[in-house]
């Protein structure tokens, strides 16, 4: 019997990995989670550490993913064909390097779009193409991006048989480099749509389309956002790899600091910890859009309007409605699906907020290792300057948020690995402000901002979006 996945809201039937792969949201509006997390013992971690050292990241990924996926016949081949030097510039794929003995950096930006999203998206593209080929079906991918998800998805899906991509982004709110990466793609199966609004508006449009089950089925709508479980499970792998590399470097009490907007990346760290990867703490780092930091500090979750969402120098985290938080709250409440459905359905719809601070489960947040902090523009500039002057390392603004929170909250004897978000070239304006110099630009991206572009600007209007999909 296949590993089973269930909805956080409890009103959808249990399904296999291959059945949920092409869906995204569950039919009841919830997010899929495995019924139970597979467990890793100390002996398992020792074995996986040996595999990583001797065979590399792809072999480790194949082993970890097999714990969650037992109905993809070519799993090992798909994984090994993905994590190669054809797709990733560093043979180690996701190496951990060290700024100091107590502060490391998990390098996740060696993929084709120079961002951590490539780590999961490249595999997701392979999964999609394989599943569609086996079924003789097609898929329309609908996604929203605040910066890096879009380009990672488009580069992973461009030219793949049976796949059309519609990617929404907030008009004028990404860096010029990020816009150029996406909008310069000319493949016929890639459709860029800039929405007049903020990222949360784009995300709401995606959810609204997914909630129309008839439209979703007629047009075979799937998603590549982190609400898709396949993306998250691919991210779990690099947390296992990060802990193993830190342990091999002699670290004992190992924590991670994760730049966080939509809660997908750090939710993967939470899953790894629930599996038995013994991270000491999970340090959640936000920018000025500190909805998640506020929640983990107070128990009060209040989504913000577009007008309240700040445009910052770490734009991929300019998010005030964290979709993946629902997965964590489901675990926090011991899979009380009625409660989760009430919180994320009725309460957020009617009031835009909820408060768990008085709930008996709230104490488990600290047991789960979560602590939180926020970073400002001045903090980002200072962290970029510190990494460059003290360690000769250039970091992007989102990674700077993680470094800021890591240095502020680090405990004696604790080793923290900051999870890198992207290469600095994607954020040239902030790098120039911090360091008075241009970021290093890989040769393949010279002159990208001057390339022709294909993009359509629309109002924040569901009817206009569905019309575009209907008439493609």
WOLIN-V692825 format. One record per residue. RES is the residue in one letter. SS is DSSP state (2 for helix, 1 for strand, 0 for the rest). Layout:
res->RES ss->SS
res->RES ss->SS
This chain:
res->X ss->0
res->X ss->0
res->X ss->0
res->X ss->0
res->X ss->1
res->X ss->1
res->X ss->1
res->X ss->0
res->X ss->0
res->X ss->0
res->X ss->0
res->X ss->0
res->X ss->0
res->X ss->0
res->X ss->1
res->X ss->0
res->X ss->2
res->X ss->2
res->X ss->2
res->X ss->2
res->X ss->2
res->X ss->0
res->X ss->0
res->X ss->0
res->X ss->0
res->X ss->0
res->X ss->0
res->X ss->0
res->X ss->0
res->X ss->0
res->X ss->0
res->X ss->1
res->X ss->1
res->X ss->1
res->X ss->0
res->X ss->0
res->X ss->0
res->X ss->0
res->X ss->0
res->X ss->0
res->X ss->0
res->X ss->2
res->X ss->2
res->X ss->2
res->X ss->2
res->X ss->2
res->X ss->2
res->X ss->2
res->X ss->2
res->X ss->2
res->X ss->2
res->X ss->2
res->X ss->2
res->X ss->2
res->X ss->2
res->X ss->0
res->X ss->2
res->X ss->2
res->X ss->2
res->X ss->2
res->X ss->2
res->X ss->2
res->X ss->2
res->X ss->2
res->X ss->2
res->X ss->2
res->X ss->0
res->X ss->0
res->X ss->0
res->X ss->0
res->X ss->0
res->X ss->0
res->X ss->0
res->X ss->0
res->X ss->2
res->X ss->2
res->X ss->2
res->X ss->2
res->X ss->2
res->X ss->2
res->X ss->2
res->X ss->2
res->X ss->0
res->X ss->0
res->X ss->0
res->X ss->0
res->X ss->0
res->X ss->0
res->X ss->0
res->X ss->0
res->X ss->0
res->X ss->0
res->X ss->0
res->X ss->0
res->X ss->0
res->X ss->1
res->X ss->1
res->X ss->1
res->X ss->1
res->X ss->1
res->X ss->0
res->X ss->0
res->X ss->1
res->X ss->1
res->X ss->1
res->X ss->1
res->X ss->0
res->X ss->0
res->X ss->0
res->X ss->0
res->X ss->0
res->X ss->0
res->X ss->0
res->X ss->0
res->X ss->1
res->X ss->0
res->X ss->2
res->X ss->2
res->X ss->2
res->X ss->2
res->X ss->2
res->X ss->2
res->X ss->2
res->X ss->2
res->X ss->2
res->X ss->2
res->X ss->2
res->X ss->2
res->X ss->2
res->X ss->2
res->X ss->2
res->X ss->2
res->X ss->2
res->X ss->2
res->X ss->2
res->X ss->0
res->X ss->0
res->X ss->0
res->X ss->1
res->X ss->1
res->X ss->1
res->X ss->1
res->X ss->1
res->X ss->1
res->X ss->1
res->X ss->0
res->X ss->0
res->X ss->0
res->X ss->2
res->X ss->2
res->X ss->2
res->X ss->2
res->X ss->2
res->X ss->2
res->X ss->2
res->X ss->2
res->X ss->2
res->X ss->0
res->X ss->0
res->X ss->0
res->X ss->0
res->X ss->0
res->X ss->1
res->X ss->1
res->X ss->1
res->X ss->1
res->X ss->1
res->X ss->1
res->X ss->1
res->X ss->1
res->X ss->0
res->X ss->0
res->X ss->0
res->X ss->0
res->X ss->0
res->X ss->2
res->X ss->2
res->X ss->2
res->X ss->2
res->X ss->2
res->X ss->2
res->X ss->2
res->X ss->2
res->X ss->0
res->X ss->0
res->X ss->0
res->X ss->0
res->X ss->0
res->X ss->0
res->X ss->1
res->X ss->1
res->X ss->1
res->X ss->1
res->X ss->1
res->X ss->1
res->X ss->0
res->X ss->0
res->X ss->0
res->X ss->2
res->X ss->2
res->X ss->2
res->X ss->2
res->X ss->2
res->X ss->2
res->X ss->2
res->X ss->2
res->X ss->2
res->X ss->2
res->X ss->2
res->X ss->2
res->X ss->2
res->X ss->0
res->X ss->2
res->X ss->2
res->X ss->2
res->X ss->2
res->X ss->2
res->X ss->2
res->X ss->0
res->X ss->0
res->X ss->1
res->X ss->1
res->X ss->0
res->X ss->0
res->X ss->0
res->X ss->0
res->X ss->0
res->X ss->0
res->X ss->2
res->X ss->2
res->X ss->2
res->X ss->2
res->X ss->2
res->X ss->2
res->X ss->2
res->X ss->2
res->X ss->2
res->X ss->2
res->X ss->2
res->X ss->2
res->X ss->2
res->X ss->2
res->X ss->2
res->X ss->2
res->X ss->2
res->X ss->2
res->X ss->2
res->X ss->2
res->X ss->0
res->X ss->0
res->X ss->0
res->X ss->0
res->X ss->1
res->X ss->1
res->X ss->1
res->X ss->1
res->X ss->1
res->X ss->1
res->X ss->1
res->X ss->0
res->X ss->0
res->X ss->0
res->X ss->0
res->X ss->2
res->X ss->2
res->X ss->2
res->X ss->2
res->X ss->2
res->X ss->2
res->X ss->2
res->X ss->2
res->X ss->2
res->X ss->2
res->X ss->2
res->X ss->2
res->X ss->0
res->X ss->0
res->X ss->0
res->X ss->0
res->X ss->0
res->X ss->0
res->X ss->1
res->X ss->1
res->X ss->1
res->X ss->1
res->X ss->1
res->X ss->0
res->X ss->0
res->X ss->0
res->X ss->0
res->X ss->2
res->X ss->2
res->X ss->2
res->X ss->2
res->X ss->2
res->X ss->2
res->X ss->2
res->X ss->2
res->X ss->0
res->X ss->1
res->X ss->1
res->X ss->1
res->X ss->0
res->X ss->0
res->X ss->0
res->X ss->2
res->X ss->2
res->X ss->2
res->X ss->0
res->X ss->0
res->X ss->0
res->X ss->0
res->X ss->0
res->X ss->0
res->X ss->2
res->X ss->2
res->X ss->2
res->X ss->0
res->X ss->0
res->X ss->0
res->X ss->0
res->X ss->0
res->X ss->0
res->X ss->0
res->X ss->2
res->X ss->2
res->X ss->2
res->X ss->2
res->X ss->2
res->X ss->2
res->X ss->2
res->X ss->2
res->X ss->0
res->X ss->0
res->X ss->0
res->X ss->0
res->X ss->2
res->X ss->2
res->X ss->2
res->X ss->2
res->X ss->2
res->X ss->2
res->X ss->2
res->X ss->2
res->X ss->2
res->X ss->2
res->X ss->2
res->X ss->2
res->X ss->2
res->X ss->2
res->X ss->0
res->X ss->0
res->X ss->1
res->X ss->1
res->X ss->1
res->X ss->0
res->X ss->0
res->X ss->0
res->X ss->0
res->X ss->2
res->X ss->2
res->X ss->2
res->X ss->2
res->X ss->2
res->X ss->2
res->X ss->2
res->X ss->2
res->X ss->0
res->X ss->0
res->X ss->1
res->X ss->1
res->X ss->1
res->X ss->1
res->X ss->1
res->X ss->0
res->X ss->0
res->X ss->2
res->X ss->2
res->X ss->2
res->X ss->2
res->X ss->2
res->X ss->2
res->X ss->2
res->X ss->2
res->X ss->2
res->X ss->2
res->X ss->2
res->X ss->2
res->X ss->2
res->X ss->2
res->X ss->2
res->X ss->0
res->X ss->0
res->X ss->0
res->X ss->0
res->X ss->0
res->X ss->2
res->X ss->2
res->X ss->2
res->X ss->2
res->X ss->2
res->X ss->2
res->X ss->2
res->X ss->2
res->X ss->2
res->X ss->2
res->X ss->2
res->X ss->2
res->X ss->2
res->X ss->0
res->X ss->0
res->X ss->0
res->X ss->0
res->X ss->1
res->X ss->1
res->X ss->1
res->X ss->1
res->X ss->1
res->X ss->1
res->X ss->0
res->X ss->0
res->X ss->1
res->X ss->0
res->X ss->2
res->X ss->2
res->X ss->2
res->X ss->2
res->X ss->2
res->X ss->2
res->X ss->2
res->X ss->2
res->X ss->2
res->X ss->2
res->X ss->2
res->X ss->2
res->X ss->0
res->X ss->0
res->X ss->0
res->X ss->0
res->X ss->0
res->X ss->0
res->X ss->0
res->X ss->2
res->X ss->2
res->X ss->2
res->X ss->0
res->X ss->0
res->X ss->2
res->X ss->2
res->X ss->2
res->X ss->0
res->X ss->0
res->X ss->0
res->X ss->0
res->X ss->0
res->X ss->1
res->X ss->1
res->X ss->1
res->X ss->0
res->X ss->0
res->X ss->0
res->X ss->2
res->X ss->2
res->X ss->2
res->X ss->2
res->X ss->2
res->X ss->2
res->X ss->2
res->X ss->2
res->X ss->2
res->X ss->0
res->X ss->0
